[in-house]
Amino acid sequence: MAPPYGDIMKVETSGASWRTAKADGGNDEGVLASHIMAEHDRAAMDKYKRLIMKVAKRNEVDPAVICGIISRESRAGTGLDKHGRGDNGKAFGLMQIDTTPAPSGGGHTPKGEWNSEEHLQQGTEILIEFIKIIQEKFNSWTKEQQLKGGIAAYNKGHDRVESYEEVDTHTTGVDYSNDVVARAQWFYNHGYRETTNLVIKVAAVVVGAAVGGGSAVALAPIVLTGIGFGAGGIAAGSTAAGMMSAAAIANGGGVAAGSLVAILQSAGAVGLSGMVTAVVGSAGAAIGGAVGGAVGWLKTKIS
């Protein structure tokens, strides 16, 4: 299920302008340039992953959207001074809250340290406020169009968003929302996505196989490979990679033995043997209950 403010992976984007990409030392433009810049920011972004995921879940915002803004605004903190300031001191924190007095600026009073959960909460609340204003202003737009409009408004204010076709006309670099969206989509594919629903979907497959037996069990290895649990390990950028990342962070850096992720990783690596198939087929609901317990445990770990 997509977040209530739209699915970031369905938002159209032309990516970064050449001007924006050039500032990062690149010669490309467009979506590829945005992806390259996002990749450059990944190591710094990962320092704040736990906080980003927590704030995103609390506010029902896709964590990748927060990442896209952080990457564009502060390069995940690497573009700020020692006080967490950017834009010649006019903006504060990872999400660059505009502290310039109104009416010339946002007039926001910073909350928390520049890289704190409190700051991320404030920045996310401001983003949501703009998305809601755009939703009301352009109620015929799709949720994805409204999300993109809200991102543009985060940069230059809702009054500067005049149409969807020219959503970035007044934004910094004339590409702000397109660049943020493209960066967000990269982060979505590299571990920054809501994971609870993914766990439930995978669990449903496994429980279905356990309860149903027969063809469901035969199908399980195909499903496991399809989501990234393969014989050669976990595929980069896959659903399995996102699950493993979330579980590892929740468990202090490693995937707990006996967890759902560990079980699925092992199953993907060795496949389901005839013996396991027979056990699953005969044990039925008992195995389903055990897997259900593992799912419940993992959900508490990544929440």
MARFIKOL-26734 format. One record per residue: residue number from 1; chain; x negated, y, z of N, C-alpha, C in turn. Coordinates in pm, whole numbers, plus 50000, padded with zeros to 5 digits. Last residue first. Example, Ala and Ser with C-alpha at 12.3 -4.5 7.8 and 13.67 -1.06 7.14 Angstrom:
PT, n, chain, nc1, nc2, nc3, cac1, cac2, cac3, cc1, cc2, cc3
PT, 2, A, 48715, 49775, 50708, 48633, 49894, 50714, 48710, 50003, 50787;
PT, 1, A, 48681, 49431, 50780, 48770, 49550, 50780, 48680, 49670, 50780;
END
This chain:
PT, n, chain, nc1, nc2, nc3, cac1, cac2, cac3, cc1, cc2, cc3
PT, 303, A, 49018, 49815, 51369, 49113, 49925, 51390, 49047, 50037, 51466;
PT, 302, A, 48861, 49596, 51352, 48837, 49701, 51254, 48932, 49819, 51269;
PT, 301, A, 48944, 49434, 51563, 48804, 49471, 51555, 48781, 49589, 51460;
PT, 300, A, 49207, 49375, 51516, 49175, 49455, 51635, 49032, 49507, 51629;
PT, 299, A, 49175, 49221, 51288, 49247, 49348, 51279, 49218, 49436, 51400;
PT, 298, A, 49049, 48995, 51388, 48974, 49086, 51302, 49042, 49220, 51290;
PT, 297, A, 49257, 48882, 51540, 49132, 48923, 51605, 49058, 49025, 51520;
PT, 296, A, 49443, 48823, 51342, 49477, 48917, 51449, 49354, 48970, 51518;
PT, 295, A, 49297, 48633, 51196, 49337, 48760, 51134, 49367, 48864, 51240;
PT, 294, A, 49279, 48430, 51382, 49156, 48495, 51336, 49187, 48629, 51273;
PT, 293, A, 49548, 48360, 51398, 49479, 48413, 51516, 49353, 48485, 51479;
PT, 292, A, 49584, 48261, 51142, 49658, 48379, 51183, 49596, 48443, 51306;
PT, 291, A, 49428, 48036, 51158, 49384, 48144, 51071, 49455, 48273, 51108;
PT, 290, A, 49591, 47894, 51336, 49454, 47926, 51373, 49401, 48042, 51289;
PT, 289, A, 49827, 47866, 51190, 49827, 47941, 51316, 49688, 47982, 51357;
PT, 288, A, 49737, 47709, 50978, 49791, 47841, 50951, 49791, 47927, 51076;
PT, 287, A, 49676, 47481, 51114, 49565, 47559, 51059, 49612, 47700, 51028;
PT, 286, A, 49942, 47415, 51175, 49843, 47430, 51283, 49725, 47512, 51236;
PT, 285, A, 50075, 47383, 50933, 50102, 47501, 51015, 50002, 47521, 51125;
PT, 284, A, 49847, 47162, 50799, 49956, 47254, 50771, 49962, 47372, 50863;
PT, 283, A, 49706, 46924, 50813, 49721, 47004, 50935, 49829, 47109, 50920;
PT, 282, A, 49705, 46821, 50554, 49772, 46747, 50660, 49798, 46831, 50783;
PT, 281, A, 49573, 47012, 50397, 49702, 46961, 50354, 49777, 46891, 50464;
PT, 280, A, 49337, 47042, 50542, 49429, 47153, 50531, 49568, 47105, 50493;
PT, 279, A, 49227, 46787, 50504, 49257, 46834, 50639, 49358, 46947, 50634;
PT, 278, A, 49197, 46781, 50227, 49284, 46683, 50293, 49324, 46730, 50431;
PT, 277, A, 49016, 46990, 50194, 49147, 46997, 50129, 49244, 46902, 50198;
PT, 276, A, 48798, 46888, 50328, 48865, 47007, 50381, 49005, 47018, 50324;
PT, 275, A, 48740, 46673, 50156, 48773, 46648, 50296, 48849, 46765, 50355;
PT, 274, A, 48680, 46795, 49916, 48796, 46707, 49923, 48839, 46681, 50066;
PT, 273, A, 48584, 47137, 49995, 48558, 46997, 49960, 48686, 46916, 49968;
PT, 272, A, 48586, 47446, 49871, 48667, 47360, 49957, 48648, 47215, 49914;
PT, 271, A, 48268, 47625, 49874, 48390, 47575, 49813, 48468, 47490, 49912;
PT, 270, A, 48044, 47748, 49970, 48038, 47603, 49953, 48161, 47545, 49885;
PT, 269, A, 48102, 48025, 49958, 47968, 47976, 49927, 47967, 47826, 49895;
PT, 268, A, 48363, 48057, 50039, 48326, 48100, 49905, 48193, 48042, 49862;
PT, 267, A, 48342, 47966, 50300, 48427, 47894, 50206, 48392, 47929, 50062;
PT, 266, A, 48176, 48162, 50409, 48130, 48023, 50403, 48210, 47943, 50301;
PT, 265, A, 48348, 48379, 50387, 48215, 48383, 50323, 48161, 48241, 50307;
PT, 264, A, 48560, 48304, 50544, 48581, 48316, 50400, 48449, 48320, 50324;
PT, 263, A, 48433, 48306, 50795, 48496, 48183, 50745, 48511, 48189, 50593;
PT, 262, A, 48355, 48572, 50818, 48253, 48467, 50819, 48308, 48337, 50761;
PT, 261, A, 48607, 48695, 50817, 48510, 48726, 50711, 48405, 48617, 50702;
PT, 260, A, 48721, 48591, 51051, 48780, 48560, 50922, 48683, 48585, 50808;
PT, 259, A, 48460, 48464, 51271, 48557, 48564, 51228, 48611, 48526, 51091;
PT, 258, A, 48258, 48287, 51326, 48394, 48244, 51352, 48500, 48344, 51312;
PT, 257, A, 48027, 48534, 51417, 48049, 48395, 51380, 48192, 48356, 51416;
PT, 256, A, 48064, 48870, 51309, 48072, 48772, 51417, 48098, 48631, 51362;
PT, 255, A, 47831, 49050, 51132, 47960, 48982, 51122, 47964, 48869, 51224;
PT, 254, A, 47673, 49337, 51281, 47671, 49203, 51224, 47810, 49144, 51220;
PT, 253, A, 47709, 49592, 51389, 47604, 49570, 51290, 47600, 49432, 51228;
PT, 252, A, 47918, 49603, 51572, 47787, 49653, 51610, 47675, 49619, 51515;
PT, 251, A, 48161, 49532, 51475, 48094, 49435, 51563, 47952, 49478, 51598;
PT, 250, A, 48241, 49730, 51305, 48320, 49709, 51427, 48249, 49619, 51527;
PT, 249, A, 48053, 49689, 51104, 48051, 49814, 51181, 48125, 49797, 51312;
PT, 248, A, 48136, 49438, 51011, 48001, 49455, 51066, 47992, 49580, 51152;
PT, 247, A, 48393, 49488, 50913, 48375, 49395, 51023, 48240, 49413, 51091;
PT, 246, A, 48334, 49667, 50703, 48418, 49710, 50814, 48400, 49621, 50936;
PT, 245, A, 48174, 49499, 50540, 48121, 49625, 50592, 48200, 49670, 50713;
PT, 244, A, 48352, 49293, 50475, 48230, 49263, 50550, 48174, 49389, 50614;
PT, 243, A, 48545, 49433, 50327, 48582, 49363, 50451, 48460, 49338, 50538;
PT, 242, A, 48390, 49520, 50111, 48455, 49617, 50198, 48494, 49556, 50331;
PT, 241, A, 48320, 49275, 50001, 48214, 49364, 50051, 48273, 49468, 50145;
PT, 240, A, 48571, 49179, 49918, 48496, 49106, 50021, 48388, 49195, 50083;
PT, 239, A, 48628, 49358, 49714, 48712, 49357, 49834, 48639, 49289, 49949;
PT, 238, A, 48302, 49475, 49595, 48425, 49397, 49590, 48507, 49415, 49717;
PT, 237, A, 48051, 49590, 49595, 48164, 49672, 49553, 48297, 49600, 49550;
PT, 236, A, 47881, 49283, 49532, 47874, 49425, 49565, 47996, 49499, 49512;
PT, 235, A, 47999, 48971, 49648, 47975, 49060, 49534, 47979, 49206, 49577;
PT, 234, A, 47836, 48753, 49866, 47943, 48851, 49851, 47907, 48951, 49741;
PT, 233, A, 47709, 48446, 49716, 47719, 48547, 49821, 47833, 48643, 49793;
PT, 232, A, 47731, 48262, 49518, 47604, 48335, 49528, 47604, 48442, 49636;
PT, 231, A, 47990, 48175, 49535, 47884, 48081, 49569, 47750, 48150, 49588;
PT, 230, A, 48184, 48458, 49668, 48138, 48361, 49569, 48027, 48271, 49619;
PT, 229, A, 48416, 48662, 49735, 48350, 48559, 49816, 48306, 48447, 49722;
PT, 228, A, 48561, 48838, 49568, 48419, 48864, 49595, 48347, 48765, 49683;
PT, 227, A, 48810, 48786, 49484, 48797, 48902, 49573, 48653, 48922, 49620;
PT, 226, A, 48768, 48561, 49322, 48826, 48681, 49264, 48812, 48805, 49352;
PT, 225, A, 48687, 48368, 49501, 48590, 48421, 49405, 48639, 48554, 49347;
PT, 224, A, 48933, 48327, 49631, 48816, 48372, 49706, 48712, 48433, 49613;
PT, 223, A, 49088, 48227, 49420, 49123, 48354, 49483, 49004, 48411, 49557;
PT, 222, A, 48958, 47986, 49374, 48968, 48084, 49266, 48996, 48222, 49323;
PT, 221, A, 48993, 47851, 49619, 48858, 47889, 49575, 48859, 47994, 49465;
PT, 220, A, 49290, 47827, 49621, 49215, 47909, 49716, 49075, 47945, 49671;
PT, 219, A, 49410, 47642, 49456, 49397, 47779, 49406, 49306, 47864, 49494;
PT, 218, A, 49423, 47418, 49607, 49341, 47413, 49487, 49314, 47554, 49434;
PT, 217, A, 49608, 47501, 49794, 49471, 47475, 49836, 49378, 47474, 49716;
PT, 216, A, 49832, 47514, 49630, 49785, 47635, 49698, 49641, 47618, 49743;
PT, 215, A, 49877, 47253, 49548, 49827, 47349, 49450, 49774, 47475, 49516;
PT, 214, A, 49845, 47119, 49869, 49856, 47093, 49726, 49795, 47199, 49639;
PT, 213, A, 49956, 47354, 50126, 49879, 47241, 50078, 49882, 47233, 49926;
PT, 212, A, 50104, 47542, 50272, 50161, 47480, 50154, 50089, 47357, 50107;
PT, 211, A, 49946, 47618, 50489, 50082, 47571, 50513, 50135, 47493, 50394;
PT, 210, A, 49702, 47683, 50371, 49707, 47593, 50485, 49844, 47533, 50505;
PT, 209, A, 49773, 47862, 50173, 49707, 47738, 50135, 49718, 47636, 50247;
PT, 208, A, 49876, 48064, 50331, 49962, 47998, 50234, 49905, 47865, 50191;
PT, 207, A, 49649, 48138, 50466, 49757, 48076, 50542, 49851, 48002, 50448;
PT, 206, A, 49507, 48246, 50247, 49452, 48133, 50323, 49561, 48061, 50400;
PT, 205, A, 49680, 48450, 50162, 49636, 48347, 50069, 49591, 48223, 50144;
PT, 204, A, 49699, 48602, 50392, 49820, 48543, 50337, 49786, 48430, 50240;
PT, 203, A, 49440, 48694, 50420, 49491, 48598, 50518, 49614, 48527, 50464;
PT, 202, A, 49433, 48877, 50213, 49346, 48760, 50207, 49398, 48653, 50302;
PT, 201, A, 49625, 49061, 50310, 49644, 48995, 50180, 49560, 48868, 50171;
PT, 200, A, 49510, 49143, 50552, 49640, 49076, 50554, 49662, 48999, 50424;
PT, 199, A, 49279, 49267, 50460, 49268, 49149, 50545, 49398, 49070, 50545;
PT, 198, A, 49394, 49479, 50324, 49315, 49381, 50250, 49302, 49253, 50330;
PT, 197, A, 49512, 49623, 50529, 49599, 49558, 50431, 49524, 49454, 50349;
PT, 196, A, 49274, 49710, 50658, 49370, 49624, 50726, 49459, 49551, 50628;
PT, 195, A, 49107, 49892, 50521, 49079, 49748, 50514, 49187, 49659, 50572;
PT, 194, A, 49073, 50163, 50310, 49150, 50109, 50421, 49145, 49957, 50412;
PT, 193, A, 48732, 50218, 50211, 48874, 50203, 50181, 48943, 50145, 50304;
PT, 192, A, 48438, 50230, 50134, 48519, 50328, 50206, 48664, 50320, 50160;
PT, 191, A, 48283, 50051, 49980, 48304, 50026, 50123, 48389, 50124, 50199;
PT, 190, A, 48275, 50144, 49714, 48152, 50108, 49786, 48174, 50112, 49937;
PT, 189, A, 48500, 50237, 49598, 48446, 50112, 49546, 48320, 50066, 49617;
PT, 188, A, 48523, 50477, 49732, 48627, 50375, 49749, 48574, 50238, 49706;
PT, 187, A, 48309, 50618, 49627, 48302, 50572, 49766, 48407, 50465, 49794;
PT, 186, A, 48414, 50666, 49371, 48290, 50589, 49388, 48281, 50534, 49530;
PT, 185, A, 48635, 50820, 49433, 48656, 50690, 49369, 48531, 50603, 49378;
PT, 184, A, 48507, 51047, 49532, 48590, 50965, 49621, 48612, 50827, 49562;
PT, 183, A, 48392, 51147, 49298, 48305, 51100, 49407, 48383, 51008, 49501;
PT, 182, A, 48629, 51212, 49161, 48536, 51113, 49105, 48442, 51059, 49212;
PT, 181, A, 48738, 51406, 49336, 48811, 51282, 49307, 48716, 51174, 49254;
PT, 180, A, 48540, 51606, 49325, 48570, 51538, 49452, 48641, 51406, 49427;
PT, 179, A, 48560, 51678, 49053, 48435, 51624, 49106, 48461, 51547, 49235;
PT, 178, A, 48822, 51776, 49040, 48780, 51667, 48952, 48653, 51599, 49002;
PT, 177, A, 48814, 51986, 49226, 48898, 51869, 49252, 48859, 51751, 49164;
PT, 176, A, 48603, 52156, 49102, 48601, 52106, 49240, 48685, 51980, 49259;
PT, 175, A, 48544, 52289, 48872, 48549, 52143, 48865, 48571, 52078, 49001;
PT, 174, A, 48448, 52547, 48871, 48561, 52515, 48782, 48575, 52363, 48766;
PT, 173, A, 48275, 52618, 49066, 48222, 52537, 48957, 48325, 52502, 48852;
PT, 172, A, 48548, 52643, 49281, 48403, 52655, 49269, 48351, 52561, 49160;
PT, 171, A, 48858, 52712, 49103, 48777, 52646, 49205, 48628, 52666, 49178;
PT, 170, A, 49030, 52807, 48913, 48980, 52903, 49012, 48889, 52840, 49117;
PT, 169, A, 49084, 52581, 48755, 49047, 52708, 48692, 48983, 52806, 48789;
PT, 168, A, 49171, 52333, 48828, 49039, 52375, 48874, 48994, 52511, 48819;
PT, 167, A, 49420, 52298, 48708, 49410, 52289, 48854, 49277, 52342, 48907;
PT, 166, A, 49549, 52323, 48465, 49438, 52413, 48496, 49412, 52416, 48647;
PT, 165, A, 49748, 52133, 48471, 49656, 52133, 48359, 49533, 52219, 48386;
PT, 164, A, 49897, 52206, 48693, 49816, 52085, 48699, 49711, 52084, 48589;
PT, 163, A, 49877, 52551, 48803, 49932, 52445, 48719, 49842, 52323, 48729;
PT, 162, A, 49774, 52700, 49013, 49886, 52753, 48935, 49951, 52651, 48843;
PT, 161, A, 49618, 52759, 49296, 49657, 52643, 49216, 49785, 52681, 49143;
PT, 160, A, 49590, 52973, 49456, 49505, 52970, 49336, 49530, 52847, 49250;
PT, 159, A, 49742, 52928, 49675, 49790, 53031, 49583, 49707, 53035, 49455;
PT, 158, A, 49601, 52745, 49829, 49713, 52696, 49748, 49763, 52799, 49647;
PT, 157, A, 49241, 52764, 49822, 49372, 52808, 49869, 49483, 52769, 49774;
PT, 156, A, 49000, 52656, 49737, 49028, 52797, 49706, 49165, 52848, 49751;
PT, 155, A, 48970, 52395, 49854, 48855, 52476, 49814, 48888, 52624, 49802;
PT, 154, A, 49219, 52299, 49897, 49124, 52294, 50009, 49005, 52383, 49980;
PT, 153, A, 49323, 52306, 49642, 49364, 52409, 49737, 49272, 52413, 49859;
PT, 152, A, 49212, 52074, 49538, 49173, 52204, 49480, 49207, 52317, 49576;
PT, 151, A, 49350, 51894, 49700, 49204, 51898, 49708, 49153, 52031, 49650;
PT, 150, A, 49609, 51937, 49612, 49575, 51967, 49751, 49425, 51977, 49772;
PT, 149, A, 49591, 51842, 49350, 49618, 51983, 49374, 49583, 52025, 49515;
PT, 148, A, 49553, 51571, 49406, 49449, 51645, 49337, 49466, 51795, 49356;
PT, 147, A, 49802, 51521, 49526, 49678, 51498, 49599, 49564, 51576, 49537;
PT, 146, A, 49972, 51574, 49314, 49979, 51659, 49433, 49854, 51643, 49519;
PT, 145, A, 49905, 51365, 49147, 49883, 51502, 49101, 49883, 51598, 49219;
PT, 144, A, 49991, 51153, 49308, 49850, 51162, 49271, 49815, 51302, 49221;
PT, 143, A, 50265, 51197, 49321, 50185, 51205, 49445, 50037, 51220, 49413;
PT, 142, A, 50361, 51407, 49043, 50345, 51277, 49108, 50263, 51296, 49235;
PT, 141, A, 50562, 51708, 49057, 50437, 51637, 49030, 50441, 51499, 49095;
PT, 140, A, 50780, 51839, 49146, 50801, 51749, 49033, 50674, 51671, 48996;
PT, 139, A, 50705, 52015, 49343, 50773, 51892, 49384, 50802, 51796, 49270;
PT, 138, A, 50496, 52216, 49409, 50509, 52144, 49282, 50576, 52010, 49308;
PT, 137, A, 50536, 52306, 49670, 50523, 52404, 49561, 50546, 52339, 49425;
PT, 136, A, 50532, 52072, 49820, 50652, 52156, 49820, 50653, 52253, 49702;
PT, 135, A, 50277, 51980, 49763, 50392, 51893, 49742, 50521, 51973, 49733;
PT, 134, A, 50123, 52193, 49852, 50127, 52165, 49708, 50247, 52074, 49675;
PT, 133, A, 50165, 52160, 50125, 50206, 52285, 50061, 50220, 52264, 49910;
PT, 132, A, 50049, 51910, 50161, 50192, 51927, 50186, 50245, 52055, 50122;
PT, 131, A, 49781, 51969, 50105, 49853, 51871, 50022, 50003, 51890, 50038;
PT, 130, A, 49724, 52147, 50315, 49724, 52195, 50177, 49799, 52099, 50085;
PT, 129, A, 49743, 51971, 50533, 49829, 52091, 50527, 49838, 52144, 50384;
PT, 128, A, 49538, 51793, 50473, 49677, 51747, 50472, 49773, 51865, 50461;
PT, 127, A, 49315, 51965, 50513, 49341, 51904, 50383, 49487, 51861, 50372;
PT, 126, A, 49342, 52015, 50787, 49349, 52127, 50692, 49381, 52074, 50552;
PT, 125, A, 49301, 51758, 50886, 49430, 51825, 50910, 49449, 51941, 50813;
PT, 124, A, 49036, 51723, 50813, 49138, 51638, 50753, 49276, 51699, 50771;
PT, 123, A, 48908, 51910, 50977, 48898, 51921, 50832, 49007, 51841, 50762;
PT, 122, A, 48972, 51805, 51231, 49016, 51938, 51192, 49015, 51953, 51039;
PT, 121, A, 48845, 51554, 51219, 48989, 51562, 51240, 49043, 51698, 51195;
PT, 120, A, 48582, 51633, 51195, 48643, 51559, 51085, 48796, 51561, 51097;
PT, 119, A, 48550, 51751, 51451, 48537, 51832, 51329, 48605, 51763, 51211;
PT, 118, A, 48584, 51528, 51613, 48675, 51642, 51627, 48670, 51731, 51503;
PT, 117, A, 48368, 51371, 51545, 48502, 51324, 51512, 48602, 51440, 51517;
PT, 116, A, 48096, 51585, 51423, 48172, 51510, 51523, 48307, 51461, 51469;
PT, 115, A, 47912, 51756, 51312, 47921, 51620, 51258, 48002, 51528, 51350;
PT, 114, A, 47929, 51997, 51449, 47943, 51998, 51304, 47960, 51860, 51241;
PT, 113, A, 48137, 51954, 51741, 48008, 51969, 51675, 48026, 51952, 51525;
PT, 112, A, 48462, 52120, 51786, 48361, 52015, 51800, 48229, 52049, 51735;
PT, 111, A, 48607, 52335, 51554, 48630, 52248, 51669, 48522, 52140, 51671;
PT, 110, A, 48600, 52674, 51437, 48549, 52536, 51438, 48580, 52462, 51567;
PT, 109, A, 48869, 52851, 51330, 48777, 52843, 51443, 48728, 52700, 51454;
PT, 108, A, 48923, 52989, 51006, 48933, 52876, 51099, 48829, 52887, 51211;
PT, 107, A, 48951, 53170, 50794, 48970, 53216, 50932, 48982, 53105, 51035;
PT, 106, A, 48927, 53154, 50519, 49022, 53067, 50587, 49050, 53106, 50730;
PT, 105, A, 48897, 53497, 50395, 48857, 53358, 50411, 48961, 53278, 50486;
PT, 104, A, 49020, 53740, 50375, 48919, 53708, 50274, 48874, 53563, 50281;
PT, 103, A, 49191, 53815, 50578, 49246, 53739, 50465, 49143, 53699, 50360;
PT, 102, A, 49024, 53586, 50801, 49130, 53614, 50705, 49145, 53765, 50689;
PT, 101, A, 48669, 53537, 50839, 48797, 53592, 50887, 48897, 53613, 50773;
PT, 100, A, 48522, 53228, 50761, 48530, 53369, 50726, 48666, 53423, 50769;
PT, 99, A, 48506, 52959, 50796, 48521, 53040, 50918, 48524, 53189, 50889;
PT, 98, A, 48608, 52674, 50651, 48586, 52815, 50619, 48612, 52901, 50741;
PT, 97, A, 48437, 52376, 50703, 48552, 52456, 50744, 48520, 52603, 50720;
PT, 96, A, 48282, 52147, 50581, 48269, 52291, 50554, 48399, 52368, 50577;
PT, 95, A, 48263, 51889, 50653, 48370, 51922, 50559, 48377, 52071, 50528;
PT, 94, A, 48046, 51908, 50827, 48041, 51814, 50715, 48145, 51848, 50609;
PT, 93, A, 48017, 52262, 50926, 48036, 52118, 50938, 48033, 52038, 50811;
PT, 92, A, 48140, 52573, 50809, 48087, 52492, 50919, 48118, 52344, 50901;
PT, 91, A, 48061, 52877, 50628, 48135, 52752, 50646, 48062, 52661, 50745;
PT, 90, A, 47895, 53094, 50612, 48039, 53118, 50612, 48121, 52993, 50642;
PT, 89, A, 47623, 53065, 50581, 47676, 53078, 50717, 47826, 53095, 50726;
PT, 88, A, 47588, 53023, 50310, 47535, 53146, 50372, 47597, 53173, 50510;
PT, 87, A, 47699, 52763, 50290, 47758, 52878, 50220, 47719, 53010, 50288;
PT, 86, A, 47677, 52616, 50622, 47648, 52623, 50480, 47714, 52745, 50420;
PT, 85, A, 47569, 52474, 50935, 47630, 52582, 50855, 47587, 52573, 50709;
PT, 84, A, 47455, 52325, 51131, 47568, 52269, 51059, 47641, 52370, 50973;
PT, 83, A, 47229, 52425, 51230, 47350, 52454, 51307, 47476, 52399, 51238;
PT, 82, A, 47036, 52373, 51048, 47031, 52299, 51174, 47153, 52323, 51263;
PT, 81, A, 47225, 52378, 50736, 47115, 52419, 50823, 47126, 52345, 50956;
PT, 80, A, 47308, 52124, 50486, 47339, 52223, 50589, 47216, 52264, 50669;
PT, 79, A, 47282, 51911, 50320, 47274, 52044, 50261, 47301, 52157, 50358;
PT, 78, A, 47326, 51681, 50456, 47188, 51711, 50419, 47172, 51849, 50358;
PT, 77, A, 47594, 51630, 50497, 47518, 51697, 50602, 47378, 51738, 50563;
PT, 76, A, 47691, 51527, 50261, 47692, 51442, 50381, 47600, 51498, 50490;
PT, 75, A, 47688, 51755, 50107, 47599, 51645, 50072, 47578, 51555, 50194;
PT, 74, A, 47891, 51928, 50164, 47770, 51937, 50246, 47664, 51832, 50213;
PT, 73, A, 48093, 51910, 49960, 48077, 52029, 50043, 47941, 52039, 50111;
PT, 72, A, 48076, 51658, 49832, 48074, 51781, 49754, 48037, 51902, 49841;
PT, 71, A, 48086, 51482, 50053, 47977, 51475, 49955, 47965, 51606, 49878;
PT, 70, A, 48326, 51556, 50176, 48199, 51569, 50249, 48081, 51570, 50153;
PT, 69, A, 48507, 51485, 49974, 48495, 51624, 50017, 48363, 51647, 50089;
PT, 68, A, 48466, 51208, 49960, 48450, 51290, 49841, 48430, 51437, 49876;
PT, 67, A, 48534, 51128, 50221, 48396, 51115, 50172, 48370, 51204, 50052;
PT, 66, A, 48807, 51172, 50215, 48725, 51247, 50310, 48580, 51244, 50265;
PT, 65, A, 48867, 50979, 50023, 48896, 51119, 49995, 48814, 51209, 50087;
PT, 64, A, 48804, 50741, 50150, 48724, 50781, 50034, 48746, 50927, 49999;
PT, 63, A, 49004, 50707, 50340, 48870, 50750, 50384, 48782, 50795, 50269;
PT, 62, A, 49322, 50834, 50279, 49222, 50741, 50231, 49084, 50789, 50272;
PT, 61, A, 49509, 50899, 50569, 49441, 50954, 50453, 49337, 50852, 50408;
PT, 60, A, 49634, 50868, 50816, 49688, 50802, 50696, 49637, 50867, 50568;
PT, 59, A, 49514, 50956, 51042, 49590, 51054, 50965, 49651, 50998, 50837;
PT, 58, A, 49385, 50731, 51143, 49474, 50808, 51231, 49566, 50900, 51151;
PT, 57, A, 49223, 50659, 50927, 49332, 50572, 50969, 49434, 50649, 51053;
PT, 56, A, 49043, 50876, 50922, 49127, 50845, 50806, 49247, 50759, 50846;
PT, 55, A, 48914, 50852, 51167, 48996, 50971, 51140, 49091, 50945, 51024;
PT, 54, A, 48786, 50602, 51124, 48876, 50623, 51238, 48969, 50740, 51212;
PT, 53, A, 48623, 50645, 50904, 48726, 50542, 50898, 48831, 50562, 51008;
PT, 52, A, 48456, 50847, 51009, 48539, 50873, 50890, 48654, 50773, 50884;
PT, 51, A, 48325, 50712, 51217, 48411, 50828, 51245, 48506, 50856, 51130;
PT, 50, A, 48185, 50517, 51072, 48279, 50477, 51178, 48376, 50591, 51208;
PT, 49, A, 48022, 50673, 50898, 48128, 50586, 50848, 48231, 50551, 50954;
PT, 48, A, 47808, 50834, 50932, 47935, 50882, 50986, 48052, 50790, 50950;
PT, 47, A, 47604, 50716, 50801, 47582, 50751, 50942, 47714, 50788, 51010;
PT, 46, A, 47682, 50703, 50538, 47701, 50584, 50621, 47677, 50610, 50769;
PT, 45, A, 47594, 50944, 50431, 47737, 50926, 50461, 47759, 50809, 50556;
PT, 44, A, 47325, 50896, 50383, 47362, 50996, 50483, 47507, 50977, 50525;
PT, 43, A, 47354, 50700, 50184, 47279, 50670, 50307, 47316, 50767, 50418;
PT, 42, A, 47504, 50839, 49979, 47557, 50724, 50052, 47485, 50697, 50184;
PT, 41, A, 47428, 51041, 49812, 47473, 51078, 49947, 47509, 50958, 50034;
PT, 40, A, 47373, 50922, 49571, 47264, 50990, 49640, 47299, 51020, 49786;
PT, 39, A, 47632, 50848, 49502, 47535, 50744, 49538, 47416, 50804, 49612;
PT, 38, A, 47734, 51098, 49436, 47791, 51023, 49549, 47693, 50916, 49597;
PT, 37, A, 47581, 51152, 49209, 47566, 51237, 49328, 47623, 51168, 49452;
PT, 36, A, 47677, 50950, 49040, 47534, 50955, 49075, 47513, 51038, 49201;
PT, 35, A, 47945, 51024, 49018, 47909, 50895, 49079, 47762, 50893, 49122;
PT, 34, A, 47921, 51266, 48881, 47980, 51263, 49016, 47942, 51135, 49089;
PT, 33, A, 47815, 51172, 48640, 47737, 51264, 48723, 47790, 51266, 48866;
PT, 32, A, 48031, 51017, 48547, 47902, 50954, 48576, 47818, 51043, 48667;
PT, 31, A, 48229, 51212, 48501, 48247, 51113, 48608, 48114, 51048, 48646;
PT, 30, A, 48037, 51506, 48401, 48151, 51416, 48401, 48152, 51318, 48516;
PT, 29, A, 47693, 51507, 48294, 47811, 51571, 48348, 47924, 51470, 48345;
PT, 28, A, 47332, 51497, 48333, 47461, 51447, 48285, 47573, 51536, 48339;
PT, 27, A, 47105, 51568, 48452, 47128, 51626, 48320, 47262, 51583, 48261;
PT, 26, A, 47046, 51656, 48799, 47087, 51569, 48691, 47110, 51643, 48561;
PT, 25, A, 46990, 51804, 49021, 46877, 51758, 48941, 46915, 51669, 48826;
PT, 24, A, 47199, 51911, 49139, 47149, 51789, 49201, 47032, 51731, 49122;
PT, 23, A, 47265, 52114, 48974, 47218, 52151, 49108, 47161, 52031, 49183;
PT, 22, A, 47373, 51979, 48759, 47239, 52035, 48746, 47180, 52069, 48882;
PT, 21, A, 47634, 51926, 48836, 47538, 51816, 48829, 47395, 51866, 48824;
PT, 20, A, 47746, 52184, 48810, 47742, 52117, 48940, 47637, 52007, 48941;
PT, 19, A, 47711, 52227, 48533, 47658, 52322, 48632, 47645, 52258, 48770;
PT, 18, A, 47857, 52026, 48416, 47712, 52025, 48401, 47648, 52115, 48504;
PT, 17, A, 48113, 51918, 48647, 48064, 51998, 48535, 47912, 51987, 48528;
PT, 16, A, 48235, 51591, 48741, 48160, 51715, 48765, 48123, 51787, 48637;
PT, 15, A, 48555, 51451, 48633, 48427, 51453, 48702, 48363, 51590, 48711;
PT, 14, A, 48800, 51430, 48538, 48698, 51450, 48435, 48560, 51460, 48498;
PT, 13, A, 49063, 51216, 48648, 48949, 51303, 48676, 48855, 51311, 48557;
PT, 12, A, 49370, 51112, 48793, 49291, 51142, 48674, 49176, 51235, 48710;
PT, 11, A, 49420, 50876, 49045, 49412, 51019, 49012, 49323, 51039, 48891;
PT, 10, A, 49418, 50624, 49134, 49507, 50651, 49022, 49504, 50798, 48981;
PT, 9, A, 49263, 50614, 49355, 49214, 50542, 49239, 49302, 50563, 49116;
PT, 8, A, 49410, 50744, 49550, 49296, 50815, 49492, 49245, 50746, 49366;
PT, 7, A, 49746, 50756, 49573, 49638, 50659, 49555, 49522, 50726, 49482;
PT, 6, A, 49919, 50960, 49818, 49880, 50919, 49684, 49761, 50825, 49683;
PT, 5, A, 49983, 51005, 50078, 49950, 51122, 49997, 49902, 51085, 49857;
PT, 4, A, 50020, 50767, 50211, 50139, 50848, 50178, 50110, 50968, 50090;
PT, 3, A, 49805, 50516, 50056, 49832, 50615, 50160, 49949, 50704, 50117;
PT, 2, A, 49944, 50217, 49909, 49865, 50340, 49900, 49899, 50433, 50016;
PT, 1, A, 49916, 49880, 50000, 50000, 50000, 50000, 49913, 50125, 50000;
END
